[in-house]
Amino acid sequence: MTAKDDCYRLIQILVVKRDGVCQHPGCCNTATVAHHIFKRDRMGTAFLPEALVGLCERHHVVWAHAEPDEFREFMIGRIGEKYYELQRLSNSVVKHFDFEECRERLRKTIKKGGRL
């Protein structure tokens, strides 16, 4: 497994553990997927826990992906101005990303119980 693949795996573990239950309003299913608020290939936010949200498989598919406008409005309501800060960061160009450093940071965060 590459360091990049491991970073994607670790951010999933971290966010699912952090949220515990699906964050869709009214859902109490276990969160099994960490959904990237912005495209996951955007290195500026791909591995920031605050740029992901835990969802159950159903709401990941039929809400976050199938109803992106509704999902975006939910996230804006949930995190407010932070949404726009993260959006700007996700649109920034990252020329060199250190996946080894990112992997270690994510491992340490998980080891600390998910506290950033």
C-alpha positions in Angstrom: 0.0 0.0 0.0 1.4 3.4 -0.9 1.6 6.2 1.6 -1.1 8.1 -0.4 -3.5 5.1 -0.2 -2.8 4.7 3.5 -3.6 8.4 4.1 -7.0 7.9 2.4 -7.6 4.8 4.6 -6.5 6.6 7.8 -8.7 9.7 7.2 -11.7 7.4 6.8 -10.9 5.6 10.1 -10.4 8.9 11.9 -13.6 10.6 10.7 -15.9 7.5 11.1 -14.5 7.1 14.6 -14.9 10.8 15.4 -18.5 11.0 14.2 -19.7 7.6 15.3 -23.2 8.0 13.9 -24.4 9.2 10.5 -24.5 13.0 10.4 -27.6 13.1 8.2 -30.3 14.9 10.2 -32.5 12.3 11.9 -30.3 9.3 11.1 -29.0 7.2 14.0 -27.2 4.5 11.9 -23.5 3.9 12.5 -21.2 6.0 10.3 -19.3 3.7 8.0 -18.1 6.2 5.4 -16.2 9.5 5.7 -17.5 11.7 2.9 -15.2 14.4 1.5 -17.0 17.7 1.5 -14.9 18.7 -1.5 -13.4 16.4 -4.2 -11.1 14.0 -2.5 -8.3 14.6 -5.1 -8.0 18.2 -3.7 -4.8 17.9 -1.6 -5.5 21.1 0.2 -8.4 19.4 2.1 -8.3 15.7 1.3 -6.8 14.8 4.7 -8.3 17.5 7.0 -10.8 15.8 9.3 -12.9 19.0 9.3 -13.3 18.6 5.5 -15.0 15.2 5.9 -18.2 14.1 7.5 -19.2 10.6 8.7 -22.3 9.1 7.0 -23.9 5.7 6.8 -23.6 4.0 3.4 -27.2 4.8 2.5 -26.9 8.6 3.1 -23.5 8.7 1.5 -25.1 7.4 -1.8 -28.6 8.8 -1.8 -27.8 12.1 -0.1 -24.2 13.3 -0.3 -23.7 12.1 -3.9 -27.3 12.1 -5.3 -28.3 15.5 -3.7 -25.1 17.6 -3.7 -26.9 20.9 -3.5 -28.9 19.8 -0.4 -25.7 18.3 1.1 -23.8 21.5 0.5 -26.5 23.6 2.2 -26.4 21.2 5.2 -22.7 21.6 5.5 -22.8 25.4 5.2 -25.4 25.4 8.0 -23.3 23.0 10.1 -19.9 24.7 9.9 -20.8 28.2 8.7 -18.0 30.4 7.4 -15.5 27.5 7.9 -17.1 26.0 4.8 -15.9 28.8 2.7 -12.4 28.8 4.2 -12.2 25.1 3.4 -13.6 25.7 -0.1 -10.8 28.2 -0.8 -8.2 25.8 0.6 -9.6 23.0 -1.6 -9.2 25.2 -4.7 -5.6 26.0 -3.9 -2.9 24.2 -5.9 -0.7 21.9 -3.9 2.5 21.3 -5.8 4.2 19.0 -3.4 2.3 16.9 -0.8 4.2 14.9 1.8 2.2 11.7 2.1 4.6 10.2 4.6 4.3 13.2 6.9 0.5 13.1 6.5 0.3 9.4 7.3 2.3 10.0 10.5 0.1 12.9 11.5 -3.1 10.9 10.9 -1.7 7.9 12.8 -0.8 10.1 15.8 -4.3 11.7 15.8 -6.0 8.3 15.7 -3.8 7.1 18.5 -4.7 10.1 20.6 -8.4 9.1 20.2 -9.1 11.4 17.3 -8.5 14.6 19.1 -6.8 17.2 16.8 
